[in-house]
Structure formats: structure tokens, C-alpha cells
Amino acid sequence: MGADDKIKNTAQDLGGKAKETAGKVTDNERLEAEGKADQAEANLKQAGENVKDAFR
């Protein structure tokens, strides 16, 4: 996996955590759900990259 992919996935995960926290603080369920979705997407991308690395 390229370092740039890892950085992008980490940034998306952190952004998702920030959105989730902001949603909880402001009682905004939509924002909280978006944050969780961003985190899940970042985790799936990371898992895909790990699988690709395993076959190299």
C-alpha cells in the first residue's frame, strides 16, 4: 500500500470521528451518521489495501 493511500484513509477516518463527535455534541443525528459512515468507508478501504498487500 502506498503511503499516500494510508494517509488519505487515516484522514477520512479522523474526519469521520470529528463529524460523529460534532453530531453528538450538537444532537445532530444526520451528522453523527455521516461521521460513522465515513469511518466505515475508510476502514473498508484500509482492509482492501491490506488484502492487496497480502498477495504481493
C-alpha positions in Angstrom: 0.0 0.0 0.0 1.2 3.4 -0.8 1.9 5.9 2.0 -0.5 8.4 0.3 -3.4 5.9 0.4 -2.7 5.2 4.1 -2.7 9.0 4.8 -5.9 9.5 2.9 -7.6 6.6 4.7 -6.4 7.9 8.1 -7.6 11.5 7.3 -11.0 10.2 6.2 -11.3 8.2 9.5 -10.3 11.2 11.6 -12.7 13.4 9.7 -15.4 10.9 10.3 -14.6 10.8 14.0 -14.8 14.6 14.1 -18.2 14.6 12.3 -19.5 11.9 14.7 -18.4 13.9 17.7 -19.8 17.1 16.4 -23.1 15.4 15.7 -23.2 14.0 19.3 -22.4 17.4 20.8 -25.0 19.3 18.7 -27.5 16.5 18.9 -27.5 16.2 15.1 -28.2 12.6 14.2 -27.5 13.1 10.5 -24.0 14.5 11.1 -23.3 11.7 13.5 -24.4 9.1 11.0 -22.3 10.7 8.2 -19.3 10.5 10.6 -19.9 6.8 11.2 -20.3 6.2 7.5 -17.0 8.0 6.7 -15.2 5.9 9.3 -16.7 2.7 7.9 -15.7 3.6 4.4 -12.1 4.4 5.5 -11.9 1.0 7.3 -13.1 -0.8 4.2 -10.6 0.9 2.0 -7.9 0.1 4.5 -8.9 -3.6 4.6 -8.9 -3.7 0.8 -5.4 -2.3 0.8 -4.3 -4.9 3.4 -5.6 -7.7 1.2 -3.8 -6.4 -1.8 -0.6 -6.2 0.2 -1.0 -9.8 1.4 -0.9 -11.0 -2.2 2.2 -9.2 -3.2 
